[in-house]
Amino acid sequence: MLALVENHSLPRTAAFFDLDKTVIAKSSTLTFSKSFYQGGLINRRAVLRTAYAQFVFLAGGADHDQMERMREYLSALCKGWNVQQVKEIVAETLHDLIDPIIYDEAASLIEEHHTAGRDVVIVSTSGAEVVEPIGELLGADRVVATRMVVGPDGCFTGDVEYYAYGPTKAEAVKELAASEGYDLARCYAYSDSATDVPMLESVGHPFAVNPDRALRREAAIRDWPVLIFNKPVRLKQRLPALSMPPRPALVAAAAVGAAAATAGLVWYASRRRAATAS
């Protein structure tokens, strides 16, 4: 149960949320494939493969090895992409694509944590260009996300500056606790993936949300509560008083998301070819 109101004489607290399949019903990276196709960043074949990758992701998620392969592809695929071009594409599609797939249950939790006086922090492996505007849409106080290097020409170099994944997420949570004065023993964390166990075990109140099989087993062993979110709803319909960010705020791009999406679909395609060959 959530404490209704924080005791402000005690150290501050926060609620840390993974993004994909925890706050939103799909992969934030794969969701943009059609928009990137229309913008000329990926071809029709890639769009079809992305649809398959989204299905596989929703059915079972991605384990550590799969995520590492995606990261390798991401570095190569986004090299040379013009950041401003991607920003313009996302500015026109972010609200329409993301708002309808936000879980009603997650929106309720975010609202409850804010009402109780806790900060809300989104901690996601997706790119900052995707996660930051989504965080603003949700009213999050802070965002931790993967960051890519941008060269002096305004294009992605193909290098990853910071990868928010696995143990790195837990390290970010601890660093935020130190800088913001959060008492982690009284903090909350939510995720669907076993790769986030380090983040979950770093707080006093971990929750498995729509857990994959590995996290469900871990939650049973550790006696962590399991939550099932299954009601996507438009945020403004649920919270009509919520002030939506202006268009300029939505201009943050999703180049990393596009790269990760294409990386995932390329990997899944290669996996299918290998299975057929065997």
N, C-alpha and C positions, 0 to 999 in steps of 0.2 A: 504494500500500500504506500502511496505517496504521502509524505507529510504535507499538510495543507498550507502551512505557512512556515517559512524559515525563521529560526531564532537569530536575529541579526547581531546578537552579542557573541555568537559563535563564528568561526571562520566561514568564508563563503563556500558555496557549493555549485556544482554544474551538472548538467545532463549531457552526455556525449552520445551522438547518434551516427551510426553508419548511414549511408544514403540509399544505395540500390537494394530493393526488396526489403528495406527496413522502413524508410520514410516514403519512398515512391515504389510503385508496383513493377517497374521494369528496370533495365540497365540504363542509367543516364547517358552512357556513351553510345549504346546501340540505338537508342531512340532517335538520334539525329540523322540517321543514315539517309532518309529520303530528302531531307533538307540539303545535305551535302551533295547528294546526286544532282538535285536541281541547281545547286550552285557550282557544279562542275568539278567538285573535289574527288568524287568517286564515280565509277561507271555503273551501268545497270546490273552487270553481273555481280558487282560488289553488294548492291542493294539486296539482291536475292539471297546472297550468302549471309548477309546481315540478318535477314529475317530468320534464317535457320539458326544462326548463332543466338539470337534472342530467344528462340524456342528452347534451345539446349540450356541456356542460362536460367530461364525460368523453371525448367524441369529439374535441374540438379545443381546449378551454380557452377563455380569454377574452383578447382583446388589449387594448391601452391604451384605445382608444376605448370599448370595451364596459365596461371597468372604471370609466371615468369616468362613464358613464351610470348604472351601478349605484350609484356613490357619490351621485349627485344624487338618485336615487330613495330611497336609504337615508335621507338627511337628512329628506326629507318624510314617509316612511312611519313612522319610529319616533317622530316627534313626538307627545308626549302618552302614550306607553306607560308604564305603571307598572312600574318596575324590579323591585319586589318580586314582582309577579305572575309576571313572566318568570323570575325566579330560582327560584320554586317549581316552575314547569313543568320547567325544565332539571334541577333537583335530582333529579327522578324519572326522567329519561330519558337523561341524559348517558352514564352508564356502559353502559347497554344499547345505545345507538346508536353510540357511538364505539369502545368496546373491540373489537368484532368486525371493524372495518375498518382496524385498525392493521397496516401492512405488517410482516411478519416480518423482512424484510431491514432495514427502518428500525430496528426494535427491536434487532436485532443490532448495527447501527452505533452506536446510542446507548449500548448496553452496552459496546462496544469503546472508544468515546471516553472514557467514564467510567473504565473500567479503566486506560486510558492516562494518566489524571489530567487530562483536559480537561473544561472546563465544556461543558454542552450548552444552547444557546439556541434557542428557537423564535421565528422572525421571520415573522409572518403578517399579511396584510391583513385577515383576519377580526377581529371585535370582541374586545376583551380579555375580555368576559364569557364568550366561548366559549373563547378560546385559553388563558387562565390555568388553568382546571380541566383542560383537555386536557394542558397542560404538566405539571401536577402528576401527572396519571395516568401520564405518560411518564417522570416523574422528572427533568424538565428543571430546570436551575439558574436559568434566567431566561427571561422572555417579553417580546417586543416585539410589540405589536398595536395595532390601531386603537382609539381611545377616543372615546366620545360624551359630550357634556355632559349632566349630570343637574341639573335645576332643584331649587329648595328644596322643591318639592312631591313630590320623589321620582320624577319622570317625566322622560323624555328630552325635551330642548328641540328636537331636530331639528338641532342644530349638531354638527359634527365638531371635536373638540378636537385630535386628532392622527390623521393618515392614514398608516398604515404601508404604503407602496406605492412601487415603483420606486426612484428615487434616495433617497427618504426611508429606505428599509430600509438602504441603504448608509451613510447618515449615522448611523443608529442603531448600526450595527455599529462604525463608527469611534469614536463617542462611548463605547460600551461598552469598546472597546479602550483608550481613554485613561483611563477611570475604573477599570477592572479590571486594567490592565497587561497586556492580551493583545498578543502579538506576531503581528500579522496575517499576516506572511509565513509563519508556521508554523501558521496557523489553517485550518480547513476550512469549506466552505459547500456546501449541497445545495438544488437547486430544480428544478422541472419547467417553469418559465415564462421566456420571453425577457424579460419585464418585470423579472426579477430579475438580469439581467446586471450591473447596477451592484453588487449585493451580491456576486455570484460573483467579479467581477474585483477586489474589494477584499481578497481573501484569497489566500494562496499555494497553496491546494489546493482549487480549485473542482470540483464534480461536477454534471453534468446528470442528473437522475433522471426517468425517464419523460418525456423532453423533448417539448414541442410542436415543431412543424415549424421555427419560427423559432429556438428555442434549439438544436435539433439542428444546424441550419446553422451557428450561432455556435460551437457546441462543436467542429464539424469544422474550422472556420477557426482556432480558437484551440488546437486539440489538447487540449481538455478531455475527461476520461474521461466516458463515458456509462454509467449504471447503469439496469437495468430491474428494478423491484420489481413483483411480481405475486402475492404470497402473503399476503393478509390473514389474520390469526390473532388470536384472543383473547389479550390480553397476559398474563393470569394463567395460561393454558394453557402459554404459552411460557416465562414467568418465574414459576413458582409461588411463589418466595421473595419476589417483589415485594410490598411492603405497599401495598394499595390505600388511597387516602385515605378518611377517614370521610365519612359522608353530609354533615355540615355543610360540608366542604371542597368538595363537589360542588354546593353551592348557588349558586355563581357563575352568573350568568344569561347567556342568549344573545340578548338583545334585538337587538344589532347583527347577529347572525347571521340572525335572523328577517327583519330589515329588508333585509339584503343578499339573502337568498333571494327575498323577494317582489320586490325591485327587479330581480333577474335575470329572474324569470319574467315580470314586466310588460314588460321590455325585449324579451325573446325573443318574447313574444306580439305586440308592436307590430311587430317585425321580420318576423314571419310575415304579418301583415296587409298590411304594405307590399309584401312580395314577391308576395302574391296580387293586390294592386291593380295592380301593374306587369305 
